[in-house]
Amino acid sequence: MTNPKKMAAKFRISASTIRNYEAKGLIPPVERSANGYRIYTDQHAAYLSCIQAMAPAFGMEVTTEVLRCVQQDKPQVAMWIIREKEVALYEKKVTLERLIQDIRIYASGSASPHAEGPFTINEASTLTQVPKSAIRYWEQAGYVTADRDPDNRYRQYNGAHLLKIRLIQALQSSVYSEDTVGFKQAIAAVDHTDLQGVLRVAQNVRGYLDKIIEAQMGGVGCFYQLIRFTEAT
């Protein structure tokens, strides 16, 4: 058993952060001493270790859901939540590998993706499987800049635009981090006609996914240790 100050120092976080975790149900309720101070146990340390291992890889929302399931004695439900996120990361990696290949093909002049265009926003949305509302939002945010029809000023997209739209889409639903912010800034900075620049960003994102899968493995290992701990107590 230990006091809030020592527990906070062990995990290099503030005592208020630990209290916030308790309030949100990420760690079990904490008992208090006769004088009203919180008393933390090895069980709380196991939960805090799991939070710090899982949050960077899965996000705090998923981590919260998983740890609540553990406290409700639903470890299998928690495991399936984790597995769903692992599968989603794999699917994102496959999608990104396909995009990198398409960028290389397009840059070599061998073929489109999806022919040269120009495409309307409806066609761009259909070809990339990205909602029109998202494409418009990304244009407002500076991530992609459409050409304009000289007669009616409607948006027009070519194959290079589609590749950049797909790259932005590959970052969606990623856990927020300094890395993802940096990638979005890099996407905004590179022109869609700079295919080598777009390719470099895509390759960097692929490297980032490699870091995330490694972090997920660490988070899963810590989660498994927590399950074993709870079963033994």
C-alpha positions in Angstrom: 0.0 0.0 0.0 1.2 3.5 -0.7 0.0 7.1 -0.6 -1.0 9.3 -3.6 2.3 11.2 -3.7 4.4 8.0 -4.0 2.1 6.4 -6.5 2.1 9.6 -8.6 5.9 9.7 -8.5 6.2 6.1 -9.5 4.3 6.7 -12.7 5.6 10.2 -13.3 2.1 11.7 -13.3 0.3 14.0 -10.9 -1.9 12.9 -8.0 -4.8 14.8 -9.6 -4.4 12.7 -12.8 -4.7 9.5 -10.7 -7.9 10.9 -9.0 -9.2 11.7 -12.5 -8.6 8.1 -13.6 -10.6 6.9 -10.6 -13.4 9.3 -11.2 -13.7 8.1 -14.8 -13.6 4.4 -13.8 -10.2 3.6 -15.3 -8.9 2.3 -12.0 -10.8 0.6 -9.1 -12.3 2.7 -6.3 -9.6 3.7 -3.8 -10.0 3.0 -0.1 -9.2 5.7 2.5 -7.2 5.7 5.7 -8.6 6.8 9.0 -7.5 10.3 8.4 -9.1 10.4 4.9 -6.1 9.9 2.7 -6.3 7.6 -0.3 -4.6 4.3 -0.1 -3.3 2.7 -3.3 -2.4 -0.9 -3.7 -0.5 -3.1 -6.2 -3.8 -3.5 -8.0 -4.0 0.2 -8.7 -0.4 0.1 -9.8 -1.2 -2.7 -12.3 -4.1 -0.6 -13.7 -1.9 2.5 -14.0 0.8 0.5 -15.8 -1.8 -0.8 -18.2 -3.1 2.8 -18.9 0.4 4.0 -19.7 1.1 1.1 -22.0 -2.2 1.1 -23.8 -3.2 4.7 -24.2 -0.5 5.7 -26.7 -1.3 2.7 -29.0 -5.1 2.5 -28.6 -6.1 5.9 -27.4 -7.7 6.8 -24.1 -11.3 6.1 -25.2 -10.5 2.5 -26.0 -8.3 2.1 -22.9 -11.1 3.4 -20.7 -13.6 1.0 -22.3 -11.2 -2.0 -21.9 -10.4 -1.3 -18.2 -14.0 -0.8 -17.3 -14.7 -4.2 -18.8 -11.9 -5.7 -16.6 -13.5 -4.2 -13.5 -16.8 -5.6 -14.5 -15.3 -9.0 -14.8 -15.7 -9.1 -18.6 -12.1 -9.8 -19.7 -13.2 -11.6 -22.9 -15.2 -8.5 -24.0 -12.1 -6.4 -23.4 -10.0 -8.8 -25.4 -12.4 -8.5 -28.4 -12.3 -4.7 -28.2 -8.6 -4.8 -28.4 -8.6 -7.3 -31.3 -10.9 -5.2 -33.3 -8.5 -2.3 -33.1 -5.5 -4.5 -34.0 -7.4 -5.7 -37.1 -8.3 -2.1 -38.0 -4.6 -1.2 -37.8 -3.7 -4.1 -40.1 -6.3 -3.1 -42.6 -5.0 0.5 -42.6 -1.5 -0.8 -43.2 -2.7 -2.8 -46.2 -4.6 0.2 -47.6 -1.5 2.3 -47.2 0.7 -0.2 -49.0 -1.7 -0.2 -51.9 -1.6 3.6 -52.0 2.2 3.7 -52.0 2.2 1.3 -54.9 -0.3 3.4 -56.8 1.7 6.6 -56.2 4.8 4.9 -57.7 2.8 3.7 -60.7 1.3 7.1 -61.3 4.7 8.9 -60.8 6.2 6.6 -63.4 3.6 7.6 -66.0 2.5 4.0 -66.4 -1.1 4.5 -65.6 -3.6 6.5 -63.5 -5.1 5.8 -60.5 -8.6 5.6 -62.0 -7.6 7.4 -65.3 -6.6 11.0 -65.5 -9.8 12.9 -65.1 -10.7 15.6 -64.5 -13.2 14.3 -62.0 -16.1 16.1 -60.2 -16.2 16.0 -56.5 -18.9 13.3 -56.8 -16.6 11.2 -58.9 -13.6 11.9 -56.6 -15.7 10.8 -53.6 -16.8 7.6 -55.4 -13.3 6.7 -56.6 -11.7 7.3 -53.2 -14.6 6.1 -51.0 -14.2 9.4 -49.1 -17.4 11.5 -48.3 -17.8 14.7 -50.2 -18.1 16.6 -46.9 -14.7 15.3 -45.8 -13.1 16.3 -49.1 -14.5 19.8 -48.7 -13.4 20.0 -45.1 -9.9 19.0 -46.0 -9.8 21.7 -48.7 -10.8 24.3 -46.1 -8.1 23.0 -43.8 -5.5 23.3 -46.5 -4.7 19.6 -47.0 -5.8 19.4 -50.6 -6.5 22.1 -53.2 -8.8 21.3 -56.0 -8.5 22.8 -59.5 -11.4 24.9 -60.7 -13.3 24.6 -64.0 -12.6 27.9 -65.8 -16.2 28.2 -67.0 -18.3 27.3 -63.9 -15.7 27.3 -61.1 -16.7 23.8 -60.0 -14.1 21.8 -58.3 -12.0 19.5 -60.5 -9.7 16.7 -59.4 -7.1 14.6 -61.3 -5.3 11.4 -60.4 -2.8 13.2 -58.2 -5.5 14.8 -56.2 -7.1 11.4 -55.6 -3.8 10.0 -54.3 -3.5 12.8 -51.8 -7.1 12.4 -50.7 -6.4 8.7 -50.0 -3.3 9.6 -48.0 -5.3 12.0 -45.8 -7.9 9.3 -45.4 -5.2 6.8 -44.2 -4.5 9.1 -41.2 -8.2 9.3 -40.2 -9.1 7.5 -36.9 -5.4 7.4 -35.9 -4.7 8.0 -32.3 -4.0 11.7 -31.8 -0.3 12.3 -31.2 2.5 14.7 -32.2 3.3 12.3 -35.0 -0.2 12.5 -36.6 -0.2 16.3 -36.2 3.1 16.4 -38.0 1.9 14.2 -40.8 -1.1 16.3 -41.4 1.1 19.4 -41.6 3.4 17.6 -44.0 0.4 16.7 -46.2 -0.8 20.3 -46.2 2.7 21.5 -47.1 3.3 19.1 -50.1 1.6 20.0 -53.4 -0.4 17.2 -55.0 1.7 17.5 -58.1 4.8 16.7 -56.1 4.3 13.0 -56.3 7.8 12.2 -54.8 6.9 14.4 -51.8 3.5 12.7 -51.4 5.3 9.4 -51.6 7.7 10.4 -48.9 4.9 11.3 -46.6 3.1 8.1 -47.3 6.3 6.1 -46.5 6.7 8.0 -43.3 3.1 7.2 -42.3 3.9 3.5 -43.0 6.9 3.8 -40.6 4.6 5.3 -38.0 2.2 2.4 -38.3 5.2 0.1 -37.6 5.7 2.0 -34.4 2.0 1.7 -33.5 1.9 -2.0 -33.9 4.9 -2.3 -31.7 3.2 -0.1 -29.1 0.0 -2.2 -29.4 2.0 -5.4 -28.7 3.4 -3.8 -25.5 -0.1 -2.6 -24.5 -1.5 -6.1 -25.0 1.3 -7.6 -22.9 0.6 -5.3 -20.1 -3.2 -5.9 -20.4 -2.6 -9.6 -20.2 -0.5 -9.1 -17.0 -3.4 -7.1 -15.5 -5.9 -9.9 -16.3 -3.6 -12.5 -14.6 -3.2 -10.2 -11.6 -7.0 -9.7 -11.2 -7.6 -13.4 -11.5 -5.1 -14.1 -8.7 -6.6 -11.5 -6.3 
